[in-house]
């Protein structure tokens, strides 16, 4: 079944962070007026917000992005119960037990990913497979190459509440990516959802 235009707009804005009316119309395959009508309705529902940006000469261009309510359409996975469990572990067993839990998860995830990436020799193939795996897990991941530098982009974090409660999750994910990408590359997180970014971005450059 084809998704409603509003659902597609939500997805486009989640993936892009922000987009102009012209971009949204092109992505939807409809006229600017048609896209505008959808956006007006979504703004009335407090799903999107708009900001004008000056781009040199001419009138400022309106860019649309998701509001807090719009972002909530992409929920955190079992957020409340996960946070409560982490708090209980910390309270009853201490910080060390929580670290052991994070380290055990890190090892399990690495072993699982390494097995799935087996046979992917080039950096492009590894990023392609890794982004597919992460997307299946709800991270809405993609990769790109710009001027010789690679970027792994995760547009959503399905464990955001847990990661906010315990930063060890984010630390272990970065460590796993470094190991999976390989020793020939530097991996640096340049944007972070937990720190207020619209997405998590990992910059991957050759050493």
Beta strands, then each sheet from edge to edge (+ up, - down):
strand 1: 19-20
strand 2: 48-53
strand 3: 61-66
strand 4: 141-146
strand 5: 149-154
strand 6: 185-191
strand 7: 200-206
sheet 1: 1+ 3- 2+
sheet 2: 4+ 5- 7+ 6-
end
